[in-house]
């Protein structure tokens, strides 16, 4: 688990990906996490194709559902 400077947990910012898709930024997008306590954002140093990020998230979601 990643944590913010304030100590709060960071969660993946799905709105960021939705905005990137809506704006046509499909080639390379940075990953963004948001703190659940203070709302501060943390951005990854690397960028990835939006389709690759979405496919990875879909696999993680399916894996979580099958374990639950």
C-alpha positions as CSV (number, residue, x, y, z in Angstrom):
1,X,0.0,0.0,0.0
2,X,1.2,3.4,-0.9
3,X,0.8,6.2,1.6
4,X,0.6,10.0,1.3
5,X,2.9,12.5,3.2
6,X,0.0,13.0,5.6
7,X,-0.1,9.2,6.3
8,X,-3.4,8.6,4.5
9,X,-3.8,5.7,2.0
10,X,-3.5,6.5,-1.7
11,X,-6.0,5.1,-4.1
12,X,-5.9,4.9,-7.9
13,X,-7.6,7.9,-9.5
14,X,-10.0,6.5,-12.1
15,X,-11.4,10.0,-13.0
16,X,-8.0,10.9,-14.3
17,X,-8.2,8.0,-16.8
18,X,-11.7,8.9,-17.8
19,X,-10.6,12.5,-18.4
20,X,-7.7,11.3,-20.5
21,X,-9.9,9.2,-22.7
22,X,-12.5,11.9,-23.1
23,X,-9.7,14.4,-24.1
24,X,-8.2,11.9,-26.6
25,X,-5.0,11.4,-24.7
26,X,-4.7,7.7,-25.5
27,X,-1.1,7.3,-26.5
28,X,0.6,8.0,-23.2
29,X,-1.0,8.8,-19.8
30,X,0.6,9.1,-16.4
31,X,-0.8,7.1,-13.5
32,X,-2.3,9.2,-10.7
33,X,-3.2,8.4,-7.1
34,X,-5.2,10.4,-4.7
35,X,-5.0,10.5,-0.9
36,X,-8.2,9.3,0.8
37,X,-7.5,11.7,3.7
38,X,-6.2,15.1,2.4
39,X,-6.9,14.7,-1.4
40,X,-3.3,15.4,-2.4
41,X,-2.4,13.7,-5.7
42,X,0.7,11.7,-6.6
43,X,1.7,11.2,-10.2
44,X,3.9,8.4,-11.6
45,X,7.2,9.2,-13.4
46,X,6.3,6.9,-16.3
47,X,3.6,7.1,-18.9
48,X,1.7,4.2,-20.4
49,X,-0.8,3.7,-23.3
50,X,-4.3,4.2,-22.0
51,X,-5.4,0.9,-23.5
52,X,-2.7,-1.0,-21.6
53,X,-3.7,0.7,-18.3
54,X,-7.4,-0.1,-18.8
55,X,-6.7,-3.7,-19.7
56,X,-4.5,-4.1,-16.5
57,X,-7.2,-2.6,-14.4
58,X,-9.8,-5.0,-15.9
59,X,-7.6,-8.0,-15.1
60,X,-7.2,-6.8,-11.5
61,X,-10.9,-6.2,-11.1
62,X,-11.7,-9.7,-12.4
63,X,-9.1,-11.2,-10.1
64,X,-10.6,-9.4,-7.1
65,X,-14.1,-10.6,-8.0
66,X,-13.0,-14.2,-8.3
67,X,-11.3,-14.1,-4.9
68,X,-14.3,-12.5,-3.1
